Amino acid sequence: MIEFFNILWRATLVVAVIVALTRLHGLRSFSKMSGFDFAITVSIGSVLTSAVTTLKTDAYIYVMALVSLFIIQLTISQLRVRSSRLHSMNDNTPLLLMEDGKMKPENMRAVGLTADDLHAKLREANAYNLDLVHAVVMEATGDVSVLHGPKDGLKISQEVMQDVRR
């Protein structure tokens, strides 16, 4: 019975630390993730699991591991804001999947997206006519953005498409 309360106490402690650190670090902690963010998130889960199942190790070790992971994540996120090189190493680049109503099959293959998948995304975005689709972009987060609307001479600004690979 004492072991049960030890596990309960550790789980409560470690979850409270995760929540506190997440609140301090902000939404980026578990937002749509880059590969680095995913690795940190998996590591946090691993620390949580170890904290409640490995009772021979003092709980403060797990708290220190969590603090270290959040410090690493915060440091990398601050560095990527300051360094475009680190940003490009850490994050995916948005990719153009459709332009002016025409699919880009080579780009769709590169991200593993089928025509059926793309059609579903178009329907989600209420893009009911391919002629009105200016662009579809696979974002760095894995989301699909659909830019559509009347063609009355309007062009998508260069700034909006700045980092999108064609």
C-alpha positions, 0 to 999 in steps of 0.5 A: 500500500505504501508503494501505491501512495509513493507512485501516486505522489510521484505521478502528481509531483511530476505532472505538476512540474510538467504543467508548471514548466509548460506554463512558464515556457508557453504554448510552444512546449506542445504545439504542432511539433518539429522533429526536435519538439517531438523528441523533447515531448517523447523524452518528457513522457519517458521521464514521467513513466520512469518517475512512477515506475522506478521507485528506487531513484529519488523523485528529485532526479526526475524533476531535474531531468524535466527541468533540463529538458525544458531548459534545452527546449527553451534554449533551442527555441530562443536560438532558432528565433535568432538564427535562420540556420538553426531554424532551417535545421530544426524545422520543416519547410512549407511545401507547395502542393497545388498552385492555380488549381493544379496539383503538384504530384512530385511535391505530394509524393514527397510528403506522402499525400494522395490526391484523395487526401488533398481533395479532403483538405479542399473540402474541409476548407470549403474550396468547392471549385479547383479554379478558385484555389490559388495555392495549397501548402503543407505547412512546417507543422504538418497542417495543410493551408488552402488559399482560395477565393475569387480570381479577380486579378488578385495575387497571393503576396510574395510575403505570404509565400516567402518560405514556401518551397515550390 
